Amino acid sequence: MSKPQPAHRSAFGVFRSITTRWMDNDVYGHVNNVTYYSYFDTAVNGFLIDQGLLDIGCGKAIGLVVDTGCSYFASIAFPDEIEIGFKVARLGNSSVRYELGVFRKGEDIAVAQGHFVHVYVDRETRQPIGLEKRARAILEAVSPAAG
């Protein structure tokens, strides 16, 4: 397996700004590795909410994370301002694979990058549910083929 290389900002089509928090730092003086997953969730779910694709309170479909991973290249620490770039790498019938990059504000090379996969399921039955046409169109617009 080859060692991952940090991505350039141009690899991502959508960006969300996040300010690191005091509690994100660990005893080693940098943002703890598990916190990056929270940044991923915040960026993607914020986008989905803004687009009207996610109703966290009572929407019929919910996205469950079934796979995730992250590679780290450089440290960040509070009070860094960061930008999370993401794209849709694969769009299935009921699943979406997002690829994400973490960038210091204004920098071009990722300090970390990762992925996660949402499988959309019925809120009540937890059975997979196909993506609606509108959701598919919005998600296709943030895939590399769209750019």
N, C-alpha and C positions, 0 to 999 in steps of 0.2 A: 504494500500500500504506500503510495507516495504521500509525502508531507504536504498538508494544505498550505497554500500561499494566500496572503491577504489580498482581498479584492480591492479594486479601484471603485471609487464612488460612482463612476459611470455605469457599473454593472447593475445598478438598482434604479428603479423608476419612481418610487414613492419614498418620501422621507418624513419622519416624525421627530420633533425635538423633545428631548427629555433632559431635565436637570438632575444630576446625581444628588442623592440625599446623604446626610451625615450617617445614617444607619446602614448605607450601602457598603461602607468601608469595613474591612475586617481588621484583625489585630496586626496584620502585616502592612497596613496603611494603603491598601488599594481596594477597589470594588471586588467583593467576593464573587467567585465563579458562578454560584447559583443565582445571583442577582441578574445576570445577563438574560436568563430565561424570563424573568419578570419584565425586562425591557422588551423582549420579543413579544410577549403577550400584550403589553401596553400599546406597542406600535400597531400591531395587526388588528387587535380588537378595537382600538380607537378609530382606525381607518374604517373598519366594518360598521361601526356605530355611525360615524359621520356620513357614510354612504347609504344609511338606512337599511343595511343588510343584517344587522344584529340587534335584536330587542332582548336585552339580558333579563328583563323581568317576566315577559310573557310570550315571547316569540315561539312559534311551533318548532322550529329547528334550532339546535344548539350545536356548537362545534366542540368536539372532544379531541384533545391532543393525544395522539397515539404513538408518535415518534418524535424525537427531538435530539439535537446534538449541537455542540459548539466547540470551536477552535479559538485559542487565544494567542495573540501576537504581541501585544503591548498592554501595559497597565493603564487604567484610568482610576481616578480617585475623586472624592468629594473635594471641591465643588465644581468639578468639570461639567461643562455643558456638552451633551452628546446628541448625535443625530442617528436614528436607526433607519437605515435604508432597507427596503425589501422589494421582492418581486415574487410573482407566482411562477414557480418552476415547473409544476405539473398540476393539471386540472383533471380530476377524474369525475365519475358520475356523482359521487357523494363525498369526495375527498379533495383536499387542496394541500399541496406542498409549497410552503413559503421558504425562501432563502433570504437571509438577513445579514446585514453588515452593521457593525457598531463603529461610528466615526466620532472623533473629537470634532466639535463644531468647527466647520471651515476646512477641515483636513480631508485629503483625497484618498488616503489608504486606511483600510479598516484596522482597528485595534483588536477586533474579534469578529467572527462570522459564524453563522450557524443555520439551522433549519428547524422547522417543525411541521408536522402534518396534522391538519384538522380533518376529522371525519364528522360529517354532519349527520345527526341523528334526530329522530323525533323526541321531543322533550319528555313525553310520557312513557313511550315504549322502549326508548333507547335503541331502536332499530335504525339502520342507515336510511337516509332519505335523500333523494336526488336533489341536486342544486337547482333552484328556480332559474328561469331564463334570464331575468334581470341580474341576479347574482352572478351567473355565468358570464354575462356580457361585461360587467364591471371588473370581475377577476381576470378575464381574458385581456382587458385593457392594460393590466399591470404585469403581463407576462412578456418575456423577452421578444417573442414573435410580433408583439404589438408595437414595439418601439422601432 
